[in-house]
């Protein structure tokens, strides 16, 4: 199935949103809850799975299997399809869920397949398939990213992923290797060799502060890396969040009081 052709514009710097312009009958599929606003002729429909097998030629079991793949990645059974039911070009807008960047991925120029972390997908042209990337090594499946599951986007259309912090895009030549924190790896093309390695050493494991595993990627292919994994951002926010008594978790200790004095809070 050929993907719908869509036009887009990305706005913002650190808190981005995307404007997608649709011709008559064109459709974009998105994660539930990501829509920011839309023109009046845009019709919204909840669908099973990713919508790539919707239509008269696909049976209920095909749709159920498509939805089941999303459950295994930790996502909802359902996605939302936005279709231009009018005669003029109409727009629909989607917002990134946290600070960072929205990355447009033209799958037709990336070999028809992109591997990404499971929470990276934002929206895509109808026809793009969203599923699981199965790896032969069990370690890759268990430790391959924030949620230990890798997602794959397949097709010939546009897909959009989001990442936290600043983004680094690296072109790896054949045999070139890069070691990355598992949470920092956002996406990679299908030919990149990907593995998970144990850091090793008791001191590194207990006191290194960099996690127990790192990802090893080898070329040829492209990889996209984020400077601030959302889990790391959430941990920092949680660490200073107020407790039930109104105190932040850093307060009440000698170091916390000293830090507040140096910061001018007291």
HELIX and SHEET records of a PDB file:
HELIX    1   1 UNK A   60  UNK A   72  1                                  13    
HELIX    2   2 UNK A  107  UNK A  109  5                                   3    
HELIX    3   3 UNK A  138  UNK A  143  1                                   6    
HELIX    4   4 UNK A  202  UNK A  207  1                                   6    
HELIX    5   5 UNK A  230  UNK A  240  1                                  11    
HELIX    6   6 UNK A  254  UNK A  262  1                                   9    
SHEET    1   A 4 UNK A   7  UNK A  11  0                                        
SHEET    2   A 4 UNK A  17  UNK A  22 -1                                        
SHEET    3   A 4 UNK A  90  UNK A  95 -1                                        
SHEET    4   A 4 UNK A  35  UNK A  38 -1                                        
SHEET    1   B 6 UNK A  42  UNK A  48  0                                        
SHEET    2   B 6 UNK A  78  UNK A  84 -1                                        
SHEET    3   B 6 UNK A  27  UNK A  30 -1                                        
SHEET    4   B 6 UNK A 121  UNK A 125 -1                                        
SHEET    5   B 6 UNK A 158  UNK A 164 -1                                        
SHEET    6   B 6 UNK A 100  UNK A 106 -1                                        
SHEET    1   C 6 UNK A 129  UNK A 132  0                                        
SHEET    2   C 6 UNK A 150  UNK A 154 -1                                        
SHEET    3   C 6 UNK A 113  UNK A 117 -1                                        
SHEET    4   C 6 UNK A 185  UNK A 189 -1                                        
SHEET    5   C 6 UNK A 221  UNK A 226 -1                                        
SHEET    6   C 6 UNK A 167  UNK A 172 -1                                        
SHEET    1   D 3 UNK A 177  UNK A 181  0                                        
SHEET    2   D 3 UNK A 213  UNK A 218 -1                                        
SHEET    3   D 3 UNK A 193  UNK A 198 -1                                        
END                                                                             
